Amino acid sequence: MVDEKARILQLREELHQHNYRYYVENNPIISDQEFDFLMHELQDLEAKHPELFDPNSPTQRVGSDLNNEFETVVHTRPMLSLGNTYNREEVADFWQRVSDGLMGAPFQICCELKFDGLSISLHYEDGRLIRAVTRGDGVQGDDVTANVRTIRSIPLQLPVGGDWPRQFEIRGEILMPWSSFDRLNKEREEAGEPLFANPRNAASGTLKSKNSSTVAQRGLDAYLYYLLGEGIPGDGHYQNLEAAARWGFQISKHMRLVSSLEEVFAFIDYWDTERHNLPVATDGVVLKVNSLAQQKSLGMTAKSPRWAIAYKFQAEQAETTLRQVVFQVGRTGAVTPVANMDPVQLAGTQVRRATLHNADVMAALDLHVGDRVLVEKGGEIIPKIVKTLSNSPLKGEDKDSLPLREGRGGSIPFIDRCPVCGSKLVRYEGEAAHYCPNDTGCPPLILGRIEHFISRKAMNINSLGPETVDDYYRRGLIHDAADLYSLAPALSKGEGDAIALFTPPLEGKGEAKILASIEQSKQVPFERVLFAIGIRFVGEIAAKTLARYYGSMDKVMEASMESLMQINGIGEVIAGSVVQYFANPVNRAFVERLRGYGLQMEIGEQQKQAKSDMLEGQSVVISGVFQHHSRDEYKALIEQHGGKNVGSISNKTSFVLAGENMGPAKLEKAQKLGIRIMSEEEFLNLIEEDTRYVQPTH
């Protein structure tokens, strides 16, 4: 009992963490199958020990993908998840449960492909799309209507004269086709940005973008698979989707209506192989009772419908031999071990390399040169080694004839020095990766710093791309980001040699645009300059906090640990990194060169004069449409007066700044919690009254 209780607590903690990584961070560290096995183990243990019931257990809820940047909407009907299985026996059990639940009445099963994307609920009125909501926690989700409107396969207006109901809901999956995914990852690789692990993560990250134009550019797609509402065509789920296809919705052409378990297995067997030829990622098959009346009769459990189940395909695996481990240095300084192996066919492609992630993963695998290894490629683009098989025969080999780890070399250790510059690697607290700390002398890190410097949220020198930066660095034309500003004077004189430096030319971008973009960056506000110089752990928010607290680069440069740690939101890690950065003479010289080129090194006068502590310690939620300022401008005003912008309402919210058409869910929650609703005019009067008495800071 003691051991099982401890295991229950351990599993709950692990699954909560995995839910967070999957739904919030879009960065899972285990496969879906591994997650499901842990969940099933927890369900079995909790069934044995009902006295240990916990309403907050992962078994009692649906994982959440809520994003605080979006309005939260309560679903008209809950969006429950499906029960998962990986074996035929459980599919047969499902069939028997359905038959028993229907008292032996005949039934049909609609077999569908399980698309690997992000669940969505689309609401239509009078043939027009009025709302798109993510699954969220199953009870409420994020309103992503603006972003969904950019997806070309989703109709905004249904054909006039169609037989669609006046109001209905249709659910499906937002996903990213392989072609869009490959193009996006290529662009991110060229920009020195981390790659998306799979199309599902890419689709989820894209749909939650705050910029609809970004969504439009990334080529998302959608397949719809369930129709709900009053007045839908009929009792047959399959037939309703056929009607939806006539209305203009993209419905999978690979659905099949079957009447026997043998036909179900034939569908599963066919798509286990054929799915590799599809233009989109699929990870299984969904089986649904076709009759809506029978669905209603079978009902639901707390988490999932009894009339449907998802059969998930096993991740494809293959056996091969490890030949070498090489270590790559990324532009953030992270060192990643990569296995080189004998080529093997996996998921339709020839695989020679597999990621080993970090030192902990390597240690757990206990790798040696010559080891036989099991390689897996599920939704991941870069295959991974999941197990060492050195004491096991390959297929077709006689185990008794094999010497132990034949051809096995020495154990492969994780390196302790950078393979590029030789600097001793460091591992920061809470980080899984090892890093090269030599950001002023290691080429990959230097290039990473330059690309960070020119990025949109930093100096926004958008006429330069990673390929051009690489070319300049390789040819010795730039050695750090400050050198970009020494190119501008030569260009302005029209010197032929200087013009020739800008090769290869950027498509549609001339030298004049490059010069203009570099020159224009000199007007970027100080807080973004502070972010751009690349102090480790100092992101946008921390840079803004430091800039507004100290007011100038000089004061930040001289700040002590004690002074920095007095600032709300600046902890020991960030404070130590700031002090360490400016303790390096190379970094100080870099900043002084930027100052000499005219970059902003202090808060502007307008920001100084507007600064107050009127909203100090207050958390503010913004909702609705405004007349006098944009939402971003109001967010800036809140921060200038000491307030904090938050995306969701809680009992810690100070007030809601509400414009027209405030989200109904937020209004209801604010009223329930007794939180003040402040109009646009009330807010402007509040801060104007306060700023009359605020003296400019010097």
TATA-V506679 format. One record per residue. N is the residue number from 1. RES is the residue in three letters. PHI is phi in degrees with one decimal (none if undefined). OMEGA is omega in whole degrees, -180 to 180 (none if undefined). Layout:
<<N	RES	PHI	OMEGA> <N	RES	PHI	OMEGA>>
This chain:
<<1	MET	none	-178> <2	VAL	-61.6	-179> <3	ASP	-64.9	-179> <4	GLU	-70.0	176> <5	LYS	-63.4	179> <6	ALA	-62.4	180> <7	ARG	-66.1	178> <8	ILE	-60.4	-180> <9	LEU	-63.5	179> <10	GLN	-63.6	-179> <11	LEU	-64.1	179> <12	ARG	-60.7	-180> <13	GLU	-63.9	-180> <14	GLU	-61.2	-177> <15	LEU	-69.4	174> <16	HIS	-60.8	180> <17	GLN	-65.1	180> <18	HIS	-67.1	175> <19	ASN	-60.3	-179> <20	TYR	-63.0	-180> <21	ARG	-62.9	-175> <22	TYR	-77.5	-171> <23	TYR	-89.6	-176> <24	VAL	-97.5	-178> <25	GLU	-85.8	-175> <26	ASN	52.9	-176> <27	ASN	-140.4	-178> <28	PRO	-66.1	179> <29	ILE	-112.4	173> <30	ILE	-130.6	-180> <31	SER	-75.5	176> <32	ASP	-58.3	-178> <33	GLN	-64.6	179> <34	GLU	-62.4	178> <35	PHE	-61.4	-178> <36	ASP	-63.8	178> <37	PHE	-63.5	178> <38	LEU	-64.1	180> <39	MET	-63.7	179> <40	HIS	-63.2	178> <41	GLU	-61.5	179> <42	LEU	-65.2	178> <43	GLN	-60.1	180> <44	ASP	-64.3	-179> <45	LEU	-67.6	180> <46	GLU	-67.9	177> <47	ALA	-65.1	179> <48	LYS	-74.8	-174> <49	HIS	-129.4	-179> <50	PRO	-62.0	179> <51	GLU	-66.8	180> <52	LEU	-98.2	-179> <53	PHE	-55.1	177> <54	ASP	-138.4	-179> <55	PRO	-61.8	180> <56	ASN	-95.7	178> <57	SER	-63.9	176> <58	PRO	-57.2	179> <59	THR	-74.3	-176> <60	GLN	-101.2	-178> <61	ARG	-145.5	175> <62	VAL	-97.5	179> <63	GLY	-56.0	-174> <64	SER	-110.9	173> <65	ASP	-118.7	-178> <66	LEU	-63.0	179> <67	ASN	-126.9	-174> <68	ASN	-66.2	180> <69	GLU	-81.0	-175> <70	PHE	-116.4	173> <71	GLU	-64.4	178> <72	THR	-96.0	-177> <73	VAL	-124.6	177> <74	VAL	-78.7	180> <75	HIS	-67.4	175> <76	THR	-61.1	175> <77	ARG	-130.3	-178> <78	PRO	-54.3	175> <79	MET	-103.5	-177> <80	LEU	-83.6	176> <81	SER	-83.9	178> <82	LEU	-95.8	170> <83	GLY	-68.0	-178> <84	ASN	-109.7	172> <85	THR	-144.1	179> <86	TYR	-121.1	-177> <87	ASN	-136.2	-176> <88	ARG	-67.7	-178> <89	GLU	-59.4	-179> <90	GLU	-72.7	173> <91	VAL	-64.6	177> <92	ALA	-63.1	177> <93	ASP	-63.2	178> <94	PHE	-59.7	180> <95	TRP	-57.9	-179> <96	GLN	-68.2	179> <97	ARG	-63.5	178> <98	VAL	-63.2	-180> <99	SER	-60.3	179> <100	ASP	-65.1	-179> <101	GLY	-65.1	179> <102	LEU	-96.1	176> <103	MET	57.5	177> <104	GLY	80.3	179> <105	ALA	-67.0	178> <106	PRO	-64.9	179> <107	PHE	-149.2	175> <108	GLN	-120.1	177> <109	ILE	-114.5	173> <110	CYS	-92.2	179> <111	CYS	-93.9	-178> <112	GLU	-132.4	172> <113	LEU	-75.6	177> <114	LYS	-96.5	-178> <115	PHE	-78.0	-175> <116	ASP	-98.0	-178> <117	GLY	-148.2	-175> <118	LEU	-121.8	-177> <119	SER	-65.5	-177> <120	ILE	-140.6	174> <121	SER	-118.1	-179> <122	LEU	-107.9	-180> <123	HIS	-112.9	-179> <124	TYR	-123.5	172> <125	GLU	-132.3	-180> <126	ASP	51.3	176> <127	GLY	79.3	-178> <128	ARG	-116.7	175> <129	LEU	-70.4	-179> <130	ILE	-112.2	-178> <131	ARG	-160.8	174> <132	ALA	-129.9	-173> <133	VAL	-130.9	176> <134	THR	-72.1	180> <135	ARG	-62.9	-180> <136	GLY	59.0	179> <137	ASP	-96.6	180> <138	GLY	93.6	178> <139	VAL	-98.0	178> <140	GLN	-143.4	-179> <141	GLY	-141.6	-179> <142	ASP	-89.8	175> <143	ASP	-79.5	-178> <144	VAL	-117.2	-175> <145	THR	-56.7	-177> <146	ALA	-59.4	-180> <147	ASN	-72.5	-179> <148	VAL	-65.5	179> <149	ARG	-61.0	-179> <150	THR	-83.9	-177> <151	ILE	-84.3	-169> <152	ARG	-65.8	-178> <153	SER	-80.8	178> <154	ILE	-98.7	-178> <155	PRO	-69.4	176> <156	LEU	-87.2	179> <157	GLN	-138.6	180> <158	LEU	-78.9	-178> <159	PRO	-58.3	179> <160	VAL	-62.7	177> <161	GLY	86.3	179> <162	GLY	-72.7	-178> <163	ASP	-94.2	179> <164	TRP	-74.5	179> <165	PRO	-67.9	180> <166	ARG	-64.1	178> <167	GLN	-129.8	174> <168	PHE	-161.3	178> <169	GLU	-123.6	175> <170	ILE	-130.3	-176> <171	ARG	-112.3	-180> <172	GLY	-172.3	-173> <173	GLU	-131.1	170> <174	ILE	-87.0	-178> <175	LEU	-144.6	179> <176	MET	-115.9	178> <177	PRO	-59.7	-180> <178	TRP	-56.2	-178> <179	SER	-63.1	178> <180	SER	-67.6	-179> <181	PHE	-63.9	180> <182	ASP	-63.0	179> <183	ARG	-64.9	-180> <184	LEU	-63.3	-179> <185	ASN	-67.1	176> <186	LYS	-63.7	178> <187	GLU	-64.2	180> <188	ARG	-68.6	178> <189	GLU	-63.6	179> <190	GLU	-66.0	180> <191	ALA	-87.9	-179> <192	GLY	71.9	180> <193	GLU	-95.7	179> <194	PRO	-63.3	-178> <195	LEU	-81.6	171> <196	PHE	-72.4	-177> <197	ALA	-72.0	-177> <198	ASN	-159.1	-177> <199	PRO	-62.3	180> <200	ARG	-62.7	178> <201	ASN	-62.0	-180> <202	ALA	-64.8	180> <203	ALA	-65.0	-179> <204	SER	-64.2	179> <205	GLY	-62.1	-180> <206	THR	-69.8	-177> <207	LEU	-64.8	179> <208	LYS	-90.7	178> <209	SER	-66.2	177> <210	LYS	-82.1	-178> <211	ASN	-116.3	-177> <212	SER	-64.7	179> <213	SER	-66.5	176> <214	THR	-63.1	179> <215	VAL	-61.5	-178> <216	ALA	-61.9	-176> <217	GLN	-75.2	-171> <218	ARG	-89.8	171> <219	GLY	69.4	176> <220	LEU	-71.1	179> <221	ASP	-136.7	-180> <222	ALA	-149.7	170> <223	TYR	-119.9	-178> <224	LEU	-102.3	-172> <225	TYR	-143.5	178> <226	TYR	-157.9	-177> <227	LEU	-111.9	-178> <228	LEU	-133.7	175> <229	GLY	129.4	177> <230	GLU	-77.5	174> <231	GLY	79.9	175> <232	ILE	-70.0	-167> <233	PRO	-51.1	-175> <234	GLY	-165.9	-176> <235	ASP	-86.0	-176> <236	GLY	-90.0	177> <237	HIS	-58.0	-180> <238	TYR	-60.2	-179> <239	GLN	-67.9	177> <240	ASN	-64.1	178> <241	LEU	-69.4	174> <242	GLU	-61.9	177> <243	ALA	-65.7	179> <244	ALA	-60.5	177> <245	ALA	-63.0	178> <246	ARG	-65.7	-180> <247	TRP	-75.7	178> <248	GLY	116.4	179> <249	PHE	-84.5	177> <250	GLN	-82.2	179> <251	ILE	-112.6	-180> <252	SER	-58.0	178> <253	LYS	-83.6	-174> <254	HIS	-102.2	176> <255	MET	-67.7	177> <256	ARG	-145.4	178> <257	LEU	-97.1	-175> <258	VAL	-127.5	-177> <259	SER	-126.0	-180> <260	SER	-145.3	179> <261	LEU	-65.3	179> <262	GLU	-61.8	179> <263	GLU	-67.9	176> <264	VAL	-60.6	-179> <265	PHE	-64.6	178> <266	ALA	-64.6	178> <267	PHE	-63.8	180> <268	ILE	-61.8	-178> <269	ASP	-62.1	-178> <270	TYR	-63.3	-175> <271	TRP	-80.4	176> <272	ASP	-62.4	178> <273	THR	-101.9	-172> <274	GLU	-67.6	-179> <275	ARG	-57.7	-179> <276	HIS	-68.6	180> <277	ASN	-97.2	180> <278	LEU	-82.0	180> <279	PRO	-79.7	-179> <280	VAL	-131.8	-178> <281	ALA	-80.0	173> <282	THR	-129.3	-179> <283	ASP	-127.1	178> <284	GLY	169.7	-179> <285	VAL	-129.9	176> <286	VAL	-107.7	180> <287	LEU	-114.3	-178> <288	LYS	-128.5	170> <289	VAL	-62.2	-171> <290	ASN	-75.6	-176> <291	SER	-75.1	179> <292	LEU	-67.1	177> <293	ALA	-64.7	178> <294	GLN	-70.0	174> <295	GLN	-58.2	-179> <296	LYS	-63.5	180> <297	SER	-65.4	-179> <298	LEU	-72.4	174> <299	GLY	76.0	-173> <300	MET	-127.6	162> <301	THR	-94.0	179> <302	ALA	-64.2	-174> <303	LYS	-113.1	-170> <304	SER	-150.9	178> <305	PRO	-73.2	177> <306	ARG	-80.0	-174> <307	TRP	-96.8	-180> <308	ALA	-146.7	176> <309	ILE	-152.7	177> <310	ALA	-110.0	173> <311	TYR	-97.3	-178> <312	LYS	-100.2	177> <313	PHE	-70.8	173> <314	GLN	-67.5	174> <315	ALA	-61.4	-176> <316	GLU	-71.5	-177> <317	GLN	-129.5	177> <318	ALA	-151.0	180> <319	GLU	-104.2	178> <320	THR	-156.2	-176> <321	THR	-117.9	178> <322	LEU	-78.5	-180> <323	ARG	-109.3	-173> <324	GLN	-165.6	170> <325	VAL	-120.6	177> <326	VAL	-110.9	-177> <327	PHE	-119.3	-178> <328	GLN	-108.3	179> <329	VAL	-107.6	178> <330	GLY	-82.0	-175> <331	ARG	-78.2	170> <332	THR	-90.7	-176> <333	GLY	97.0	180> <334	ALA	-66.6	-180> <335	VAL	-102.3	-177> <336	THR	-116.3	175> <337	PRO	-79.6	180> <338	VAL	-128.3	-179> <339	ALA	-87.7	170> <340	ASN	-100.6	-172> <341	MET	-132.2	169> <342	ASP	-62.2	-177> <343	PRO	-60.3	-180> <344	VAL	-147.7	178> <345	GLN	-80.1	-178> <346	LEU	-150.5	179> <347	ALA	54.3	174> <348	GLY	84.3	179> <349	THR	-131.3	177> <350	GLN	-89.1	-175> <351	VAL	-109.4	177> <352	ARG	-121.4	-174> <353	ARG	-129.8	178> <354	ALA	-146.1	179> <355	THR	-74.9	174> <356	LEU	-111.8	173> <357	HIS	68.6	-174> <358	ASN	-160.4	-176> <359	ALA	-63.7	-179> <360	ASP	-64.1	179> <361	VAL	-64.7	178> <362	MET	-59.6	-178> <363	ALA	-64.4	-179> <364	ALA	-66.2	-179> <365	LEU	-80.6	180> <366	ASP	52.1	-173> <367	LEU	-82.8	174> <368	HIS	-132.5	175> <369	VAL	-59.3	-179> <370	GLY	93.4	178> <371	ASP	-62.5	166> <372	ARG	-82.6	-176> <373	VAL	-131.6	175> <374	LEU	-101.8	-177> <375	VAL	-108.9	-178> <376	GLU	-123.4	174> <377	LYS	-139.0	177> <378	GLY	-94.8	176> <379	GLY	-83.2	-176> <380	GLU	-73.8	178> <381	ILE	-79.9	177> <382	ILE	-92.6	-180> <383	PRO	-60.9	179> <384	LYS	-132.0	175> <385	ILE	-83.0	-177> <386	VAL	-105.9	-177> <387	LYS	-162.3	172> <388	THR	-93.2	-176> <389	LEU	-117.8	-170> <390	SER	-64.7	178> <391	ASN	-96.2	-179> <392	SER	-117.6	178> <393	PRO	-75.9	170> <394	LEU	-73.4	-179> <395	LYS	-56.2	177> <396	GLY	88.3	-179> <397	GLU	-99.4	179> <398	ASP	-89.5	-176> <399	LYS	-58.8	-176> <400	ASP	-67.6	-178> <401	SER	-88.8	-175> <402	LEU	-97.4	170> <403	PRO	-69.8	-179> <404	LEU	-61.6	179> <405	ARG	46.4	-180> <406	GLU	-56.9	178> <407	GLY	73.1	-176> <408	ARG	-73.9	177> <409	GLY	-93.5	-180> <410	GLY	-72.3	177> <411	SER	-60.9	-177> <412	ILE	-94.8	-179> <413	PRO	-85.5	171> <414	PHE	-77.5	-176> <415	ILE	-69.8	177> <416	ASP	-114.0	178> <417	ARG	-131.2	-178> <418	CYS	-62.2	-179> <419	PRO	-71.0	-180> <420	VAL	-97.0	-174> <421	CYS	-113.0	177> <422	GLY	85.4	180> <423	SER	-68.0	178> <424	LYS	-69.2	-177> <425	LEU	-74.3	177> <426	VAL	-125.7	175> <427	ARG	-128.1	-176> <428	TYR	-78.0	-179> <429	GLU	-58.1	180> <430	GLY	84.3	-179> <431	GLU	-102.6	177> <432	ALA	-86.1	-175> <433	ALA	-90.2	168> <434	HIS	-96.4	-175> <435	TYR	-127.4	167> <436	CYS	-83.1	-177> <437	PRO	-87.2	-171> <438	ASN	-84.5	-174> <439	ASP	-74.1	177> <440	THR	-104.0	-177> <441	GLY	-134.9	-179> <442	CYS	-96.1	-173> <443	PRO	-50.1	179> <444	PRO	-59.4	-180> <445	LEU	-71.6	178> <446	ILE	-61.4	178> <447	LEU	-62.7	178> <448	GLY	-62.4	179> <449	ARG	-66.7	179> <450	ILE	-64.6	-179> <451	GLU	-66.1	174> <452	HIS	-64.4	-178> <453	PHE	-59.7	-175> <454	ILE	-88.2	-175> <455	SER	-65.1	-172> <456	ARG	-60.0	-177> <457	LYS	-81.4	177> <458	ALA	-102.9	-176> <459	MET	-87.8	174> <460	ASN	54.5	174> <461	ILE	-88.4	-167> <462	ASN	-80.9	178> <463	SER	-87.3	178> <464	LEU	-104.5	177> <465	GLY	-120.8	-178> <466	PRO	-57.2	-179> <467	GLU	-63.7	179> <468	THR	-66.7	178> <469	VAL	-59.5	178> <470	ASP	-58.4	-178> <471	ASP	-64.6	179> <472	TYR	-61.4	-178> <473	TYR	-67.5	-179> <474	ARG	-60.8	-178> <475	ARG	-89.4	176> <476	GLY	78.8	-178> <477	LEU	-82.0	174> <478	ILE	-134.4	178> <479	HIS	-121.0	173> <480	ASP	-158.0	-175> <481	ALA	-65.4	-179> <482	ALA	-64.0	180> <483	ASP	-64.9	178> <484	LEU	-59.3	-176> <485	TYR	-77.7	176> <486	SER	-83.2	175> <487	LEU	-77.6	-174> <488	ALA	-61.1	-180> <489	PRO	-59.4	180> <490	ALA	-64.3	179> <491	LEU	-64.7	-177> <492	SER	-66.0	177> <493	LYS	-84.1	178> <494	GLY	71.9	-179> <495	GLU	-69.3	-176> <496	GLY	-58.4	-178> <497	ASP	-64.1	-180> <498	ALA	-67.9	178> <499	ILE	-60.8	-178> <500	ALA	-66.4	179> <501	LEU	-62.5	-174> <502	PHE	-84.6	176> <503	THR	-130.9	-1> <504	PRO	-71.3	-178> <505	PRO	-65.4	176> <506	LEU	-85.1	-177> <507	GLU	-60.4	177> <508	GLY	76.6	-179> <509	LYS	-123.6	179> <510	GLY	-89.4	180> <511	GLU	-61.9	180> <512	ALA	-63.6	179> <513	LYS	-69.4	177> <514	ILE	-62.9	180> <515	LEU	-61.2	-178> <516	ALA	-63.7	-179> <517	SER	-67.4	177> <518	ILE	-63.3	-179> <519	GLU	-65.0	-179> <520	GLN	-63.4	-179> <521	SER	-64.2	179> <522	LYS	-66.2	179> <523	GLN	-95.9	179> <524	VAL	-61.8	-177> <525	PRO	-59.1	-176> <526	PHE	-55.1	-177> <527	GLU	-61.0	178> <528	ARG	-79.5	173> <529	VAL	-63.3	179> <530	LEU	-62.2	176> <531	PHE	-67.6	-173> <532	ALA	-68.4	-174> <533	ILE	-70.3	168> <534	GLY	83.5	173> <535	ILE	-75.6	-178> <536	ARG	-56.0	179> <537	PHE	74.5	178> <538	VAL	-96.0	178> <539	GLY	-87.2	-177> <540	GLU	-59.0	-175> <541	ILE	-66.6	-180> <542	ALA	-64.0	179> <543	ALA	-63.0	179> <544	LYS	-64.7	179> <545	THR	-62.4	-180> <546	LEU	-64.3	-178> <547	ALA	-61.6	-176> <548	ARG	-79.9	177> <549	TYR	-77.3	-176> <550	TYR	-93.5	175> <551	GLY	86.5	-178> <552	SER	-153.0	178> <553	MET	-65.2	-179> <554	ASP	-58.5	-178> <555	LYS	-71.0	176> <556	VAL	-66.1	-179> <557	MET	-61.9	-177> <558	GLU	-97.0	-176> <559	ALA	-65.7	178> <560	SER	-94.0	176> <561	MET	-57.1	-177> <562	GLU	-62.8	180> <563	SER	-65.3	-178> <564	LEU	-63.0	-175> <565	MET	-76.3	174> <566	GLN	-79.2	-176> <567	ILE	-83.1	177> <568	ASN	-61.2	180> <569	GLY	96.1	178> <570	ILE	-109.6	-179> <571	GLY	-97.3	-175> <572	GLU	-64.1	-177> <573	VAL	-64.9	180> <574	ILE	-65.7	-179> <575	ALA	-58.4	180> <576	GLY	-62.8	-180> <577	SER	-67.2	178> <578	VAL	-63.4	-180> <579	VAL	-61.9	-179> <580	GLN	-64.6	-179> <581	TYR	-60.3	-176> <582	PHE	-82.1	173> <583	ALA	-77.4	-180> <584	ASN	-87.3	-179> <585	PRO	-58.6	179> <586	VAL	-63.7	179> <587	ASN	-68.0	178> <588	ARG	-63.5	179> <589	ALA	-64.2	178> <590	PHE	-60.9	180> <591	VAL	-64.2	-180> <592	GLU	-65.5	176> <593	ARG	-65.2	177> <594	LEU	-62.1	177> <595	ARG	-60.4	-180> <596	GLY	-64.6	178> <597	TYR	-84.7	173> <598	GLY	98.9	178> <599	LEU	-73.3	-176> <600	GLN	-72.7	-177> <601	MET	-118.2	175> <602	GLU	-156.1	179> <603	ILE	-63.2	180> <604	GLY	-67.3	-178> <605	GLU	-59.7	-179> <606	GLN	-62.9	178> <607	GLN	-66.7	179> <608	LYS	-61.0	-176> <609	GLN	-70.2	-178> <610	ALA	-83.5	-173> <611	LYS	-71.5	175> <612	SER	-153.9	177> <613	ASP	-112.3	-177> <614	MET	-54.7	-177> <615	LEU	-106.9	-178> <616	GLU	-54.6	177> <617	GLY	78.8	-178> <618	GLN	-101.6	177> <619	SER	-104.8	-172> <620	VAL	-121.9	174> <621	VAL	-105.2	178> <622	ILE	-106.1	180> <623	SER	-149.7	176> <624	GLY	105.8	-179> <625	VAL	-112.0	-173> <626	PHE	-115.2	-177> <627	GLN	-98.2	-169> <628	HIS	-88.6	-179> <629	HIS	-141.4	174> <630	SER	-78.0	178> <631	ARG	-60.2	179> <632	ASP	-62.6	179> <633	GLU	-66.8	177> <634	TYR	-68.0	176> <635	LYS	-60.7	179> <636	ALA	-64.2	179> <637	LEU	-63.4	179> <638	ILE	-60.8	180> <639	GLU	-67.5	-180> <640	GLN	-62.7	-180> <641	HIS	-103.7	171> <642	GLY	88.9	-179> <643	GLY	-84.7	-180> <644	LYS	-124.2	177> <645	ASN	-84.2	175> <646	VAL	-128.4	-173> <647	GLY	-95.3	-177> <648	SER	-132.3	-177> <649	ILE	-86.0	175> <650	SER	-145.2	179> <651	ASN	-70.4	176> <652	LYS	-93.1	-180> <653	THR	-70.6	-179> <654	SER	-80.2	175> <655	PHE	-162.7	177> <656	VAL	-109.2	173> <657	LEU	-85.6	-169> <658	ALA	-112.9	172> <659	GLY	-99.8	177> <660	GLU	-70.8	178> <661	ASN	57.6	176> <662	MET	-58.9	-179> <663	GLY	-55.0	-177> <664	PRO	-60.8	180> <665	ALA	-66.4	179> <666	LYS	-68.3	179> <667	LEU	-61.6	-180> <668	GLU	-62.8	-179> <669	LYS	-67.9	179> <670	ALA	-62.5	180> <671	GLN	-65.2	180> <672	LYS	-63.2	-179> <673	LEU	-88.2	180> <674	GLY	71.5	-178> <675	ILE	-89.4	-176> <676	ARG	-65.7	173> <677	ILE	-102.3	-176> <678	MET	-106.7	179> <679	SER	-76.0	179> <680	GLU	-59.3	-178> <681	GLU	-65.9	179> <682	GLU	-62.3	-180> <683	PHE	-65.8	-179> <684	LEU	-64.0	177> <685	ASN	-63.4	-179> <686	LEU	-61.7	-176> <687	ILE	-75.6	177> <688	GLU	-67.5	179> <689	GLU	-62.2	-179> <690	ASP	-73.0	-173> <691	THR	-74.2	175> <692	ARG	-61.3	-174> <693	TYR	-106.7	180> <694	VAL	-94.3	178> <695	GLN	-80.1	176> <696	PRO	-57.1	177> <697	THR	-88.0	-178> <698	HIS	-119.8	none>>
